Amino acid sequence: MKLVTTQEMRALERAAVDTGATWAGLMEQAGWGVAQVALGRLRHGWRALILVGPGNNGGDGLVVARHLHDAGFPTRLYLWNRPDSPDDANGQRCRKRDIPALIAGEDPSRIELRAALEEADLVVDALLGAGISRPVTGDLAAIIAEVGEARVRRGKDSVLLSVDLPTGVNADNGAIAGVAIRADLTVATGVIKRGTLFYPGRAAVGAIALADIGIPSQNLEACMSEMLTAEYARKLLPARPADAHKGDFGKALVVAGSLHYPGAAALACAAAGRVGAGLVTLAAGRTVLGATGRGPEVTLLPLAEGEWGAIGPAAAEELGKALEGYTALLIGPGLGKADPTKEFIQRVFGLEQPKSRARVGFLSGPSAEAHADGGKALDLPPTVLDADGLNLLADIEDWPEHLPHGHFVFTPHPGEMRRLLKLDELPADLVACAVDAAKAWGQVVVLKGATTVVANPDGRSLVYDGSNPALATAGTGDVLAGAIVGLIAQGLPAFDAAALAVFLHGAAGARVREALGEAGTLASDLLPQLPQAIRTLRG
């Protein structure tokens, strides 16, 4: 399930034409594919209204209208900003079939549109496609408002389908340009447009289907972004041989927790175990280890505190001595941001004395094991850096230049990403933002949100369409970080571990939502659902 930007889609279409396809043929296949999806939703006696705009999207809509009419369903056109032209072959085909057409320019008060919407059981939005570049205003905004009001009145007795993406939604980043059609179903033509997975546009897209238009599969291989689906995640599951023992599934070390946030450590450790790590150890200050709430399976590594309940710089040496044998490390959940803990982070990465010249987010140089004039970094196993681990790192000057490339998974939410990049606001295109950061830093980046992006330094990215209000609660990020480190401990490469953990976390969240609803769920509710999600994924 590849994902493309507008520019990438145009290049794919041009390449298809260069290898023998025609523009007219691509449009015919697009309209035919959308019509087949629509026909699957239509019931006997239903009537269709096709909203047709200028350009190729409107052309697709005319093809849809022709096929619905030929299938025996009463069909009507509403033409906005699309003149009757002998060069419009699809328009002429509709005219030869006597498909009735209303002209928006002849309906200034939209009386005819309102009447047509009231009669229609299926409304197809083919007004504007992927090329929108300015806010929707004027007559088009008024048409969209009429469609929305009619949709509310008709409710579940009708279906609103958008061709490729809803009018008003940006195809690249999901922004809404003023107003947008709110579809029940969007049928992507050829390849799913990346912006349809990101909010606020995602809320306007509804369910997503795909209509094949004949893009050669080899051309799609160059697309570096795709959806994170069950089929993709299933291939990543680590094997569980019948004769295995706990040593076969790795050892995860979790450096987490503080006096104020002991629960973050407990959640991360439990998640690492729930995704199958053979042994999980919590390394924390002695005060934190005295708190209750963690599972009895978790072993403990006491670390020196710099102040009450906060890990201090002396803990770096203790950690270094204990690292042998651990196959994955997680640093950050609930650590807090006390000055002694920042010194601990500096010592772990060999960054005690930052250089004086300024550096920001994407600016990075060659990786190194130790900062100039600083101490030697610890020899770390593959490491997940989360929450306060990221916040503390963001406060250290020049950090991107001195972390070894290909060694870390960063798991920022948008606020943490802004701090890492020294930005007041993230770019609108979150996939490009995550990919650029992964390339610049040389690390896997998991940019968390209602839609989550997993980016690799080689330019690959996965987008997880798993928005779930049940997960909008404290501690769910700690569960995700623990799941990633638990999968790395079992031998998965960082990118694969991050992708699988994101999927399992989302699948567990969906199970929790189904059982408990959207409000009142707790992060700990995810934990018993993680192995259930794994079992379901294995089939």
C-alpha positions as CSV (number, residue, x, y, z in Angstrom):
1,M,0.0,0.0,0.0
2,K,2.3,2.7,-1.3
3,L,1.7,6.4,-0.5
4,V,2.5,9.3,-2.8
5,T,2.6,13.1,-2.9
6,T,1.0,15.0,-5.7
7,Q,4.3,15.4,-7.4
8,E,5.1,11.7,-7.2
9,M,1.7,10.7,-8.5
10,R,2.1,13.0,-11.6
11,A,5.5,11.4,-12.2
12,L,4.0,7.9,-12.0
13,E,1.2,8.9,-14.5
14,R,3.8,10.4,-16.9
15,A,5.9,7.2,-16.6
16,A,2.9,5.1,-17.4
17,V,2.1,7.2,-20.5
18,D,5.8,7.0,-21.5
19,T,5.5,3.2,-21.5
20,G,2.3,2.9,-23.6
21,A,-0.6,4.0,-21.5
22,T,-2.7,7.0,-22.6
23,W,-4.1,9.9,-20.4
24,A,-7.6,9.0,-21.6
25,G,-7.0,5.4,-20.7
26,L,-5.8,6.2,-17.2
27,M,-8.9,8.4,-16.6
28,E,-11.2,5.6,-17.9
29,Q,-9.6,3.1,-15.5
30,A,-9.8,5.5,-12.6
31,G,-13.5,6.2,-13.2
32,W,-14.2,2.5,-13.8
33,G,-12.5,1.6,-10.5
34,V,-14.4,4.2,-8.6
35,A,-17.7,3.1,-10.2
36,Q,-17.1,-0.5,-9.1
37,V,-16.7,0.6,-5.5
38,A,-19.8,2.8,-5.8
39,L,-21.8,0.0,-7.3
40,G,-20.9,-2.1,-4.3
41,R,-22.6,0.4,-2.1
42,L,-25.7,1.1,-4.2
43,R,-29.0,-0.6,-3.4
44,H,-31.8,-1.3,-5.7
45,G,-33.6,1.9,-6.7
46,W,-30.9,4.3,-5.4
47,R,-30.2,7.5,-7.3
48,A,-26.8,9.0,-7.9
49,L,-25.7,12.7,-8.1
50,I,-22.2,13.3,-9.4
51,L,-20.6,16.7,-8.5
52,V,-18.3,17.4,-11.4
53,G,-15.6,20.1,-11.4
54,P,-12.8,21.1,-13.8
55,G,-9.8,19.1,-14.6
56,N,-9.0,15.4,-14.3
57,N,-10.9,14.8,-11.1
58,G,-14.1,16.1,-12.8
59,G,-13.3,13.9,-15.8
60,D,-13.1,10.9,-13.5
61,G,-16.5,11.8,-12.2
62,L,-18.0,11.9,-15.7
63,V,-16.6,8.3,-16.2
64,V,-18.2,7.3,-12.9
65,A,-21.5,8.8,-14.0
66,R,-21.5,6.9,-17.3
67,H,-20.8,3.5,-15.7
68,L,-23.5,4.0,-13.0
69,H,-26.0,5.0,-15.7
70,D,-25.1,2.0,-17.8
71,A,-25.6,-0.2,-14.8
72,G,-29.2,1.0,-14.6
73,F,-29.0,3.5,-11.7
74,P,-30.7,6.9,-12.3
75,T,-27.8,9.4,-12.4
76,R,-27.6,13.2,-12.6
77,L,-24.7,15.6,-13.0
78,Y,-24.0,18.9,-11.3
79,L,-21.4,20.7,-13.2
80,W,-19.3,23.4,-11.5
81,N,-16.8,25.5,-13.6
82,R,-16.8,22.8,-16.3
83,P,-18.0,24.2,-19.7
84,D,-19.6,22.0,-22.3
85,S,-16.8,21.4,-24.8
86,P,-16.6,19.1,-27.8
87,D,-13.0,18.3,-26.7
88,D,-14.4,16.8,-23.4
89,A,-14.9,13.3,-24.6
90,N,-16.3,12.0,-21.3
91,G,-18.7,14.9,-21.2
92,Q,-19.9,14.1,-24.7
93,R,-20.4,10.5,-23.8
94,C,-22.7,11.5,-20.9
95,R,-24.6,13.9,-23.2
96,K,-25.2,11.1,-25.7
97,R,-26.7,9.0,-23.0
98,D,-29.0,11.9,-22.0
99,I,-27.7,11.9,-18.5
100,P,-29.4,15.0,-17.0
101,A,-27.0,17.8,-16.0
102,L,-27.5,20.9,-13.8
103,I,-25.2,23.8,-14.3
104,A,-23.9,25.6,-11.2
105,G,-23.6,28.9,-13.0
106,E,-27.3,28.7,-13.8
107,D,-28.2,27.9,-10.2
108,P,-26.9,30.9,-8.3
109,S,-29.2,30.3,-5.3
110,R,-28.4,26.6,-5.3
111,I,-32.1,25.7,-5.2
112,E,-31.7,23.0,-7.8
113,L,-28.6,21.6,-6.0
114,R,-30.5,21.3,-2.7
115,A,-33.3,19.5,-4.5
116,A,-30.9,17.2,-6.2
117,L,-29.1,16.4,-3.0
118,E,-32.4,15.6,-1.3
119,E,-33.2,13.1,-4.0
120,A,-29.8,11.5,-4.2
121,D,-28.9,8.3,-2.3
122,L,-25.3,8.4,-3.5
123,V,-23.4,11.7,-3.9
124,V,-20.0,11.5,-5.7
125,D,-17.6,14.3,-5.1
126,A,-15.5,14.9,-8.2
127,L,-15.1,18.7,-7.8
128,L,-11.4,19.1,-7.1
129,G,-8.6,16.7,-7.0
130,A,-5.0,16.7,-5.7
131,G,-4.0,20.0,-7.2
132,I,-5.7,22.3,-4.7
133,S,-3.3,25.1,-3.6
134,R,-5.5,27.8,-2.1
135,P,-8.4,28.0,0.3
136,V,-11.8,27.0,-0.9
137,T,-14.0,30.1,-1.1
138,G,-16.9,31.6,-3.0
139,D,-19.3,29.4,-5.0
140,L,-17.4,26.2,-4.3
141,A,-17.4,26.8,-0.6
142,A,-21.2,27.4,-0.8
143,I,-21.6,24.1,-2.7
144,I,-19.6,22.2,-0.1
145,A,-21.8,23.7,2.6
146,E,-25.0,22.6,0.8
147,V,-23.5,19.1,0.5
148,G,-22.7,19.0,4.2
149,E,-26.1,20.1,5.3
150,A,-27.8,17.6,3.0
151,R,-25.6,14.9,4.4
152,V,-26.6,15.7,8.0
153,R,-30.3,15.6,7.0
154,R,-30.1,12.3,5.1
155,G,-27.8,10.6,7.7
156,K,-27.1,7.0,7.1
157,D,-29.7,6.7,4.4
158,S,-27.2,8.0,1.9
159,V,-23.5,7.7,1.0
160,L,-21.1,10.5,0.2
161,L,-18.1,9.2,-1.9
162,S,-15.1,11.3,-2.9
163,V,-13.0,10.6,-5.9
164,D,-9.2,10.4,-5.0
165,L,-9.6,12.7,-2.0
166,P,-12.3,15.0,-0.6
167,T,-12.5,18.4,-2.2
168,G,-10.7,20.9,0.1
169,V,-8.2,18.4,1.5
170,N,-4.5,18.9,0.7
171,A,-3.2,15.7,-0.9
172,D,0.3,16.0,0.6
173,N,-0.2,17.0,4.2
174,G,-3.9,16.6,5.1
175,A,-4.5,20.4,5.7
176,I,-8.0,21.7,5.0
177,A,-8.1,24.7,2.7
178,G,-10.9,26.6,4.3
179,V,-13.7,24.0,4.0
180,A,-13.9,20.5,2.8
181,I,-16.3,17.8,1.7
182,R,-16.8,15.3,4.6
183,A,-17.0,11.9,2.8
184,D,-18.1,8.5,4.1
185,L,-15.7,6.9,1.7
186,T,-12.8,8.0,-0.4
187,V,-11.6,6.0,-3.4
188,A,-8.0,6.7,-4.2
189,T,-7.1,6.4,-7.9
190,G,-3.9,4.6,-8.6
191,V,-2.1,5.2,-5.3
192,I,-3.3,6.5,-2.0
193,K,-2.4,10.2,-1.5
194,R,-0.3,10.7,1.7
195,G,-2.3,13.6,3.0
196,T,-5.5,11.5,3.3
197,L,-4.0,9.8,6.3
198,F,-3.2,13.0,8.3
199,Y,-5.4,15.2,10.4
200,P,-7.4,17.4,10.0
201,G,-8.0,16.0,6.5
202,R,-8.2,12.4,7.8
203,A,-11.5,13.2,9.5
204,A,-13.0,14.2,6.1
205,V,-11.8,11.2,4.2
206,G,-13.8,8.4,5.8
207,A,-13.0,4.9,4.8
208,I,-10.4,4.5,2.1
209,A,-10.5,2.2,-0.9
210,L,-8.2,1.9,-3.9
211,A,-9.0,1.9,-7.6
212,D,-6.3,0.4,-9.8
213,I,-5.5,2.5,-12.9
214,G,-2.7,0.3,-14.3
215,I,0.4,1.9,-12.8
216,P,3.2,-0.7,-13.4
217,S,4.2,-2.3,-10.2
218,Q,7.9,-1.8,-10.9
219,N,7.3,2.0,-11.0
220,L,5.8,1.9,-7.5
221,E,9.0,0.4,-6.1
222,A,10.6,3.8,-6.2
223,C,8.0,5.2,-3.8
224,M,9.7,5.4,-0.4
225,S,6.5,5.8,1.7
226,E,3.8,3.2,2.4
227,M,1.1,2.4,4.8
228,L,1.9,0.3,7.9
229,T,-0.6,-2.5,7.5
230,A,-1.2,-5.9,9.2
231,E,0.3,-7.6,6.1
232,Y,3.5,-5.5,6.5
233,A,3.7,-6.0,10.2
234,R,3.1,-9.8,10.0
235,K,6.3,-10.3,8.1
236,L,8.2,-8.7,11.0
237,L,7.1,-10.9,13.8
238,P,10.1,-12.7,15.5
239,A,10.0,-16.5,15.5
240,R,9.1,-18.3,18.7
241,P,10.6,-21.8,18.3
242,A,9.0,-24.6,20.5
243,D,12.4,-25.5,22.0
244,A,13.3,-21.9,22.9
245,H,14.4,-20.6,26.3
246,K,14.4,-17.1,27.7
247,G,18.0,-16.4,26.5
248,D,16.8,-16.8,22.9
249,F,14.6,-13.7,23.2
250,G,17.1,-11.2,24.4
251,K,17.6,-8.9,27.4
252,A,16.2,-5.4,27.6
253,L,17.5,-2.8,30.0
254,V,15.2,0.1,30.8
255,V,16.6,3.3,32.3
256,A,13.5,5.1,33.5
257,G,11.5,6.6,36.3
258,S,11.9,9.3,38.9
259,L,10.3,10.3,42.1
260,H,7.4,12.0,40.3
261,Y,7.0,9.4,37.5
262,P,7.7,5.9,38.8
263,G,4.7,4.5,36.7
264,A,6.4,5.3,33.4
265,A,9.2,2.9,34.2
266,A,6.7,0.2,35.2
267,L,4.7,0.6,32.0
268,A,7.8,0.5,29.7
269,C,9.2,-2.6,31.4
270,A,5.9,-4.4,31.3
271,A,5.4,-3.6,27.6
272,A,8.9,-5.0,26.8
273,G,8.0,-8.2,28.4
274,R,4.5,-8.3,26.8
275,V,5.9,-8.2,23.3
276,G,8.2,-11.2,24.1
277,A,11.6,-10.0,25.5
278,G,13.2,-12.9,27.5
279,L,14.4,-10.7,30.4
280,V,13.6,-7.1,31.3
281,T,15.7,-5.1,33.9
282,L,14.7,-1.7,35.3
283,A,17.7,0.6,36.0
284,A,16.6,3.5,38.2
285,G,17.5,5.5,41.3
286,R,17.3,3.6,44.5
287,T,14.3,5.7,45.7
288,V,12.3,4.8,42.5
289,L,13.1,1.1,42.9
290,G,11.5,1.3,46.3
291,A,8.2,2.3,44.8
292,T,5.5,-0.4,44.1
293,G,3.7,-1.2,41.0
294,R,6.1,-3.0,38.7
295,G,5.6,-6.6,37.8
296,P,7.5,-9.3,39.8
297,E,9.2,-10.5,36.6
298,V,11.3,-7.3,36.3
299,T,14.8,-7.5,37.6
300,L,16.4,-4.4,39.1
301,L,19.6,-2.4,38.7
302,P,20.0,0.3,41.4
303,L,21.6,3.5,40.1
304,A,23.2,6.4,42.0
305,E,20.9,9.4,42.5
306,G,22.1,13.0,42.1
307,E,19.2,14.3,44.2
308,W,16.2,12.7,45.8
309,G,14.5,10.4,43.3
310,A,16.6,11.6,40.3
311,I,19.4,9.6,38.6
312,G,22.7,11.4,38.9
313,P,25.9,11.6,36.9
314,A,27.6,8.8,38.9
315,A,25.0,6.4,37.5
316,A,26.7,6.5,34.1
317,E,29.6,4.5,35.3
318,E,27.3,2.0,37.1
319,L,25.3,1.6,33.9
320,G,28.4,1.1,31.8
321,K,29.5,-1.8,34.0
322,A,26.1,-3.5,33.8
323,L,25.6,-3.3,30.0
324,E,27.3,-6.5,29.0
325,G,24.8,-9.1,27.8
326,Y,21.9,-6.7,27.2
327,T,20.7,-6.7,23.6
328,A,18.7,-3.5,23.8
329,L,18.5,-0.4,25.9
330,L,15.7,2.1,26.5
331,I,16.4,5.5,28.1
332,G,13.9,8.1,29.0
333,P,10.4,7.3,30.2
334,G,9.7,9.3,33.4
335,L,13.3,10.3,34.0
336,G,12.5,13.9,34.8
337,K,14.7,16.8,33.8
338,A,16.7,17.5,36.9
339,D,20.2,18.9,36.4
340,P,21.9,15.7,37.8
341,T,19.9,13.6,35.3
342,K,21.0,15.9,32.4
343,E,24.6,15.3,33.6
344,F,23.9,11.6,33.5
345,I,22.7,11.8,29.9
346,Q,25.8,13.9,29.0
347,R,28.1,11.3,30.4
348,V,26.3,8.3,28.8
349,F,26.8,9.9,25.4
350,G,30.1,11.6,26.1
351,L,28.7,15.1,25.7
352,E,29.8,16.7,29.0
353,Q,31.3,19.9,27.4
354,P,29.3,21.1,24.4
355,K,31.1,23.2,21.8
356,S,30.3,26.9,21.6
357,R,29.2,27.3,18.0
358,A,25.4,27.0,17.4
359,R,23.8,24.0,15.8
360,V,20.1,23.3,15.2
361,G,18.0,20.2,14.4
362,F,18.8,19.0,10.9
363,L,22.4,20.3,10.8
364,S,24.7,17.4,11.6
365,G,28.2,16.4,10.9
366,P,30.1,13.1,11.1
367,S,29.2,10.8,13.9
368,A,31.7,10.3,16.7
369,E,32.0,8.2,19.8
370,A,32.9,11.1,22.1
371,H,32.5,14.9,22.1
372,A,35.6,16.9,21.6
373,D,37.0,17.7,25.1
374,G,34.3,15.5,26.6
375,G,34.3,12.1,28.1
376,K,34.1,8.8,26.3
377,A,30.6,7.6,25.4
378,L,29.4,4.3,26.9
379,D,29.4,1.3,24.5
380,L,25.7,1.0,24.2
381,P,23.6,-1.7,22.6
382,P,20.9,-0.6,20.2
383,T,19.1,2.1,22.1
384,V,15.6,3.6,22.2
385,L,15.5,7.2,23.3
386,D,12.1,8.4,24.6
387,A,10.4,11.2,26.5
388,D,12.7,13.0,29.0
389,G,15.7,11.2,27.4
390,L,14.8,13.2,24.2
391,N,14.1,16.4,26.1
392,L,17.4,16.3,28.0
393,L,19.2,15.5,24.7
394,A,17.6,18.5,23.0
395,D,19.1,20.8,25.6
396,I,22.7,19.6,24.8
397,E,24.5,21.7,22.2
398,D,25.7,19.9,19.0
399,W,24.2,16.6,20.0
400,P,23.4,15.5,16.4
401,E,27.1,15.6,15.4
402,H,28.3,13.2,18.1
403,L,25.8,10.3,18.4
404,P,26.9,7.2,16.4
405,H,24.6,6.9,13.3
406,G,22.3,3.9,13.0
407,H,22.3,3.2,16.7
408,F,19.2,4.8,18.0
409,V,15.4,4.9,17.7
410,F,14.0,8.3,18.7
411,T,10.3,8.4,19.6
412,P,9.2,12.0,19.9
413,H,5.7,13.4,20.0
414,P,5.3,16.7,18.2
415,G,6.4,18.8,21.1
416,E,9.6,16.8,21.6
417,M,10.2,16.9,17.9
418,R,10.0,20.7,17.9
419,R,12.5,20.8,20.8
420,L,14.9,18.5,19.0
421,L,14.7,20.6,15.8
422,K,14.7,24.0,17.6
423,L,11.5,24.9,15.8
424,D,8.4,26.8,17.0
425,E,6.2,24.8,14.7
426,L,6.7,21.6,12.7
427,P,6.3,21.7,8.9
428,A,2.9,20.8,7.6
429,D,4.3,17.7,5.8
430,L,5.0,15.4,8.8
431,V,6.4,12.5,6.7
432,A,9.0,14.8,5.1
433,C,9.8,16.2,8.5
434,A,10.4,12.8,10.0
435,V,12.3,11.5,7.0
436,D,14.6,14.6,6.9
437,A,15.3,14.3,10.6
438,A,16.1,10.5,10.2
439,K,18.5,11.3,7.4
440,A,20.2,14.2,9.1
441,W,20.6,12.4,12.5
442,G,21.3,9.0,11.1
443,Q,18.7,7.4,13.4
444,V,15.3,5.8,13.1
445,V,12.6,8.4,14.0
446,V,9.1,7.5,15.3
447,L,7.0,10.7,15.1
448,K,4.0,9.9,17.2
449,G,0.6,11.4,16.8
450,A,-3.0,10.5,15.7
451,T,-1.2,9.3,12.6
452,T,2.3,8.0,13.3
453,V,5.3,8.1,11.0
454,V,8.2,5.7,11.2
455,A,11.2,7.0,9.3
456,N,14.5,5.4,8.4
457,P,17.8,7.2,7.5
458,D,17.7,5.6,4.1
459,G,14.6,7.6,3.2
460,R,12.0,4.9,3.8
461,S,8.9,5.8,5.8
462,L,5.8,4.0,7.1
463,V,2.6,5.7,8.0
464,Y,0.3,4.2,10.6
465,D,-3.3,5.2,10.2
466,G,-4.4,4.3,13.7
467,S,-6.0,7.3,15.3
468,N,-7.7,6.3,18.5
469,P,-9.0,8.7,21.3
470,A,-8.7,5.8,23.8
471,L,-4.9,6.2,23.5
472,A,-5.0,9.9,24.3
473,T,-4.0,9.3,27.9
474,A,-0.8,9.5,30.0
475,G,1.6,6.6,29.7
476,T,0.7,5.2,26.3
477,G,3.9,6.5,24.9
478,D,5.9,4.7,27.6
479,V,4.1,1.4,26.5
480,L,5.2,2.1,22.9
481,A,8.8,2.7,23.9
482,G,8.8,-0.5,25.9
483,A,7.4,-2.5,23.0
484,I,10.1,-1.2,20.7
485,V,13.0,-2.0,23.1
486,G,11.4,-5.5,23.7
487,L,11.4,-6.2,20.0
488,I,14.9,-4.9,19.4
489,A,16.0,-7.2,22.3
490,Q,14.7,-10.1,20.3
491,G,17.0,-9.3,17.4
492,L,14.8,-7.1,15.1
493,P,16.5,-4.3,13.3
494,A,15.6,-0.9,14.7
495,F,13.3,0.2,11.8
496,D,11.5,-3.2,11.8
497,A,11.1,-3.2,15.6
498,A,9.8,0.4,15.6
499,A,7.3,-0.5,12.8
500,L,6.1,-3.7,14.5
501,A,5.8,-2.0,17.8
502,V,3.7,0.9,16.4
503,F,1.3,-1.6,14.8
504,L,1.0,-3.8,17.8
505,H,0.5,-0.7,20.1
506,G,-2.3,0.5,17.7
507,A,-3.9,-2.9,17.5
508,A,-3.9,-3.3,21.3
509,G,-5.4,0.2,21.5
510,A,-8.2,-0.8,19.1
511,R,-8.9,-3.8,21.3
512,V,-9.1,-1.6,24.4
513,R,-11.4,0.9,22.7
514,E,-13.7,-1.9,21.6
515,A,-13.9,-3.3,25.1
516,L,-14.0,-0.1,27.2
517,G,-14.9,2.8,24.9
518,E,-13.1,6.0,24.0
519,A,-12.8,7.6,27.4
520,G,-11.6,6.3,30.8
521,T,-9.1,3.9,29.4
522,L,-5.6,3.7,31.0
523,A,-2.2,3.0,29.5
524,S,-2.0,-0.2,31.6
525,D,-5.1,-1.5,29.8
526,L,-2.9,-1.9,26.8
527,L,-0.5,-4.3,28.4
528,P,-2.5,-7.5,28.4
529,Q,-3.8,-6.7,24.9
530,L,-0.2,-6.7,23.4
531,P,0.2,-10.5,23.4
532,Q,-3.4,-10.8,22.1
533,A,-2.5,-8.4,19.3
534,I,0.5,-10.6,18.5
535,R,-1.6,-13.7,18.4
536,T,-4.2,-12.2,16.1
537,L,-1.5,-10.9,13.8
538,R,0.1,-14.4,13.6
539,G,-3.3,-15.7,12.6
